Amino acid sequence: MCGGLVLLSAVALAPSPAETLPALSPPPISGYTPDMTITLDVSPAVNGRAGLGRYAATLAAALERERPGAVRLFANLTSGARDLPELAGLPLRSVRIGYKPWRMAVWLGQLAGVGFDRLLPAGSALFHATEHLLLPLRRLPTVLTVHDLIYRLFPAHHRRLNYWYLNAAMPLYVRRASHIITISESSKRDLMRLYGTPAEKITVIYEAAAPHFKPPPAERIEAVRVRYGLPERTLITVGTIEPRKNLPRLIEALAALRRDDPALRLVIAGAKGWLTGGFFAALERFGQQEAVILPGYVSDEDLPALYAGATVAVQPSLYEGFGLPVLEAMACGVPVACSATSSLGEIAGDAALTFDPENVEEIIAALRRLLADADLREELRRKGFARAAEFSWERAARETWAVYDRLMVTGG
């Protein structure tokens, strides 16, 4: 990845006296021509923001494969920014501002009518925001991916400052976007219910497991198991440690299962997030400190083998905008048990055992049944392969380009 560095300043971004707030629907563009490109914000990918980053990077690569040469990248590079080999060669324009100052600059720019158009690559015909941060643009149609509205649904599970910001800024971003993409019907319903967003302004485009999520060779599984010190019989859950992931109830379920199956262990593959006190308190309360393995963030290179080495994958989240680990586990050949709520039941279909995530007895029953029944595990493994194959980034790219084309022609 290469590109110029653009430094923000109050002078560079200040509007001239004649400038006014951007129209909510930019003027139409008279058709798509080869020199017209779209710009995708890959900030969450270069800054390593787990699920959001994977979405941005994988979508960018799929869009470029669909229409070579038509994709440009934009990013705010924070101190932890990293290279993305899968996007090497795509032109990048960047700014270097701390994450919180950048969020405030974007929000205030929207409120004050300051156009950020000059920050984008020349020739851009459309801008796509892949996280909950929409640049204020005057001359281009914009697409905003809304992954979820968790901060509205579970405000206690967010840090106070983050909740305050999203609660204040997101209604404006949703109104200002020319069009919105959600990653599940569940998130679309939430947008319509909580913000009154009209259905015609929202397109549901599903994510998919990345192509490298597939059953690895046995020697690769064994090498990863040895590297992380994993036993033969494990449950695995993937995601940042935070309250929404419902891990204290999973720890309680693990304690119950291990009374009859003391060799069972739980692997939680994910970095420590926020408000983790309840999780660590549950580890102590149920005496599972030695039974829970915490490798932290696991690289995409190792994750397929980590999935494939597990006996069962479990996703007990209270809410997910999409729940990509469910599809990733299925694609790697692991039987899945997951919450029936939000998008998880929608994505899993009949290829997983589902449970009420607030009912510990249901979690225990589903996991006990799956751990005890080899035939059921094999049935769900087969169904999981078929279910994961229904989702693809090629399809997501085609559907996303269709949204872009409509906007570039009509402006809204």
N, C-alpha and C positions, 0 to 999 in steps of 0.2 A: 504494500500500500504506500502510496506517495501522495504528496499534495502540499499546497501552500498553507502557511500558518497565518490566520487572520486574527489580529488582536483587537478586542472590543475596546472602545473608549466612549465616554459620554459624548464627545464631539462627533465621532464617526457615526453613532447611531441616533443622534438627536434629529428630530424632524425639522424641516424648514418651516417658516411661518405659514406657508400655504398648504402644508400637508394636513390631511384629516384622517380620521379612523378608516381602516380598510373596509371595503364592502364585504358583507358576509358571503356573497357569491361573486367571485371575480368574473370579468367579462369572458365570454367564450373564446377559445382558440380555434382558428379555422383549420382544423384537421391536423393529423399527426404527420410530421415530415422527418426524414432520417436524422436531421441535425438537432431535433428536439429530444431532450433527455429528461428522465425523472431523477430526483435526488432523494435518497433514503437516509434517514438519520440512524447511524449505527453506533451512537454513543454507548448504549448499554452493552454492546458487544466488545468494543475496545476497552471499556472500563470493567469488564468481567462481572457483569451483573446477572449471573446464573441464568434463570429461565428467560428473562427478557433479552439477555444478550444472545442466547442461543436462537431465539426467534429472529432477531434482527439480522444476525450473520447468515443464518440458513436461508431466510427469505431473500436477502440480497443476492446470494449465490444462485438461487433458483431463478430469480428474475433475470439475471444476466445470462444464464443458460438459455432462457426462453427467447430473449432478444439481445444478442451480443452487441455490446457497444452502446446500449441505451440507458445504462445505469451509472449514476454518479453517487458518491457517498459524502455525507457530512458527519462530523463528530465534534463534541466537546471533549478534549483530552484532559483527563484529570491526572493526578500524580501517579496513579496505578495503571495508566493506559498500557496496552500491550498490542503487539502486532497480530494480525489475523491472516495467516498463510492462505486460508481458503478464499480470501478476497484480494490477494496480491494482484497488482496490475490495474485494479479499479481506481479511477481518480478520486482523491479525497480532498475536501476543503475542511479545515479544522479551526477551532478556537481553543485556547488553553485558559480555562477559568475553573476555579473550584466548583464542585457539584452544587453546593447550596447557593453560592453567589450566582451561578448560571441559571438555576431555577428561578431565583428572584428576578434576574434581568429579563428572562423570557416573560414572566407573568406581568411585570411592570411595563414591559414593551407592549404587551397586549392591551393593558389598561390605558396606556398613554397614546396609543396609536403610532408607536415608533416602528417603522418597517425594517426588518432584518434581511430584506431581499439581497442586499449586496454581499451578504456572507456566503451565499450559495454559489455553486459553480456556474459559470456563464452558460447560457443556453438552456437552463432548467425550465421545464414546462410545467412541473408539478413537484410538490414536496410531500413526503410521507413521514410522519412522526411515528416511530415504533414503540415509544414509551409514552407515559402520561405527561408530555411536555411539548406543546405546540408552538413553534416559532411564529411570531406575528409577521405575516407576509401580506403584501398589498397587491402584487401583480400576478400571483400564482394561485391556482386551486390547491387545496391541502387535504390530505387524508390523515386521519388520526386512528391508530389502533388502540382501542380500549380493551385491555386484557380482563379487567374486573373492576368492581366497585367495592372492594373489600373494606376500604376505609369508611364507607358509609354503612355497610352491613355489620362490621365488627370493629367499631371505633376503639374499643378498649384494647384491641390487639395491635394498635399502632402507637408508635411513639408520638407524644403530644404535638411536637413541632411538625412532623410529617403529616399527621392528621389535619392539623390546622391548614397547612399549605394546600393539600389536595382538596379539602372541603371548600376552600375559597377559590382555588384556581380551576379545578376540573369543570365546573359548570360553564365557565367562560370558554375553555378549550373546546368543549363539546359543542357549544353554540357556534363558535367561530369556524370549526372545521367544515370544509365543503362536503365531506362525506366521512363516515365512520365505518371502520372494519372492527367486528368483534370476532373472537376466536371460538365462540360457542353460542348456541341458542340461549343458554342460561344467562350469559353476559348481555345479550341483546335484550332479553326480557327485563333485566335489572335496569338497563339504560332507559327503556321506555317507561318503566314504573317509577323510577326515582327522579328522572330528569325530564320526563315528558318528551323524549326524543321521538320524532315520527319514525315509523317502521321503514318508510321509503328512504330515509337517510342512512340506514344501517345495512351493511352486508355482512353475513356470517361467512367467514373463510377459515376452515379448520387448519390447524397445524398438523404436523406429522413427525414421526421419529426420523431423525437424520439417517441417511443411507448406511452409515457404519454401525447402526444398531441392528445387529444380526447375531446368530449364534456363533461364537468364536470357536476355534479349535480347542480340543481338550487340554493341550499343553499350555495354551494361552490362559485358559481359566485357572489351571493349577498354578501357573507362575504368578498371576495376580493374587490368588488366594494366599500363597506363601508370602508375597510382598506385604500384604496387609495383615497377615497373621490371623486368617479367618478359619474357623472350624468347618467341618463338613455340613453340619445341619444349622442353617441360618434363615432367619427372616431378613428381608432388606426393605428399607424405605429410603427414598431419595428426596432431598429438599432441604432448604435452610431451616435451622432450628428456630422456630418462632411459635407463638401461641396458636395461630391458625392451623398449624400442622397437627394439632391434637395429640401430641406425643405423650403427655402424662397418662391419658387413657390407654394408649398403646403399651406403655410401661406396666400399667396395672394388669392389662391382658397378658402380657408376657409373664409376669409373676405367677398368674394362675396357670398358664400353660406349662410352666417349668416345674410345677409340683409333680406332674406325671411325666415330664420330658426334660429332665435336668440338663441334658446336653444342648438344648436349644439356645441359640444366641440371636441377638438382634443387631444388625448393622444399620447405622444411620449415616448415610452418605450425604453430607452437607455441612456447610460452614455454620458457625454460631451466628445467629442473626440478632434479634432484639427481644427484650422481655423474656429472657431464657430462665429466669428464676424458678418458674413453675416446673419446668422440665427437670432441672437438677434437684429440686425438692422431691419430685416423684421418684427419681432414681434412689434417693436415700430412704424415702418413706416405704418403698416396696422392696428395698434391699437388692436392687438389680445393678449395682455399680459394676460388678464383674461380668455381668451377662450382656451388657450393651457395649458395642464396639463403635468408637467414634473416630473414623479416619479423617474427618473434616471434608473439605471440598475435594472431590475426586475428578481427575481430568477426564475429558471426553474419550481419551485414548484407552483408559482403564475401565471406564464405566460399563461397557457392554459385557466384559468378562466378569465384573463384579455382580451384575445382574444374573448372568448365566450360571454363576456358581452358587446362587441362593436356592433354597428349597421352595420358598414362596416370596413373592413381592407383595407388600401391603402398603396401601396409601389411605391413611385414616383421616385425611384433612376434613376440617369442618366446612371448608369452601375452597374451590379452585376455579379460576377463570377457564382453564382448559385441563390441566392435569396431565402434562406430557409424560411424566414417569410411568403412567399406566401403559401408554402405547410403547414406550421404550422397552419396558419389561416384557410385554407381549412379543415384540419384534425379536427379542433375544431368547425367546422360548421359555419364559418363566411363568408359571401359573400365578394369577393375580387375585387378591381380595382387596376391595376398596369401598369407600363411602358411596352410598347411593345418592347423595345429595349434590346440589349445584351441577357442575358440568361432568363430574366423575361418572355418575351413572349413565349420562348421555353418551360419553365417549366409550365406556366399557361395553355397553350393550349387554348381550347375554354371554360374553366371553370372560366374565369374572364373577366371583361371588361378591355380593354387595351387602352392606350392613348400615345401620343407623350409627353415624360416628359418635353420637352422644350417649349411646347405649353400650356400656362395656361388655355386658353379657352377650350382645349380638356380635361384637368384635371377637370375643373369645370363641363363640360357637362357630363362626365362619372359619377362623384360623385352625381351630381344633379339627374341624371336618376336613379341611384341605390338607393339613399335615398328616392325617391318619389314612387318607384314601388315595392311594397311588393311581387308581383308575381315573378318579376325578381330576387329579393333577394332570394326567396325560390328556384328558378330554379338554380341559381348559387351555392346555398348551397348544393343542391343535386349533381350537377356536381363536385363541389369541393371535396366532400367526395370521389367520384369515382376517381377523378384525383389524390388525395393524396395517395389513396390505390395502385396506379400503381408504387409507389416508396417505397422501403423498405430497411432497413439496412441489412436484411438477404441476399437479392439479392446483395447489395453492397459488403458484406463480401465474398460471393461466387466468384464474379467477381474479387475482389482484390486478393483472394487466387489463382485464376487462373493465374494472372499476376506473383505472387510470384513463383508459381510452375515452370512456363516457365523460369523465370530468374535463379532459383536455378539449373535447369537442363542444360540450355544453357549458362548462364553467361551474357546474353544480349538479 
